Amino acid sequence: MNAPGSNALSRIAAQLRRLAAALRRIAGAPDYDAYRAHMRRHHPTAAPLSLDAFEKEQWQRRASRPGSRCC
């Protein structure tokens, strides 16, 4: 049996995860968890990048488009 309030805490935790993901998208920060989920769903036989390799690729992609940012 679940502890009292555990369902409410689970919902709050899920909302906080969604909020954090939204803030990362707004800031343009790479979202490794979303990348991993995409790879599992759409490319199950491909090995995903490591976190370090993923972040490096994302930042290089952003830097290669200087006209796409405000500063």
N, C-alpha and C positions, 0 to 999 in steps of 0.2 A: 504494500500500500504506500502511496506517495505521502510525504510529509505535508502537513498543512501549509498552504502557500507556495508549495514547490511549482505548481502549474503556473501561478502568477509570476513567479521568478523566472521560469522558463520563457514565458511570453515577453517579459521585460528584457531578458538577455537577447532574445531574437530581435526585438525592436532596436536594441543598442547596436547589434551587429549590422542591421540594415542601415541605421543612421551613420555608423562609421564608414560603411562601404559608400554611401552617398557622398559623404564629406570627402573621401578619397577621390571619387570621380570628379567632384567639383574642383578640387585642388589639382587635379591632373596626376595624382599619384598612382602608380601601378597597383593593381589589385591581384596579388598572387593567388589568393583563394579562388577568385572567379576564373582565373586562367586555368588552374588545376581542374576545376569543375568542368570547364569547357573541354579540356583535353580528355577527361574521362568519358564525357558524353559523345564527343564528335571524333576523337582520334584515340580510341582505346588501345591500339597497338603501338602508338608512338610514345617514346619516352619523353616526359615533360622536362623542361629546363629546370635547373636548380634555382633556388630563390635568388642567389647572387647573379646568375646568368640572365634570369628573367629581368631583374631590375636594371642591369647594365644594358640589355637590349631595349628596354622601354625608354630609358633616359637618352640613349643614342638616337632612337627614333624621334624623340621630341626635339633634340638638338639639331637634327637634320632638316627641320622645318622652321627656320628662324622667323618666317613671316606669319607663323600661326600663333604667336604669343604677343602680348602687349608690350613687353619690355625688352 
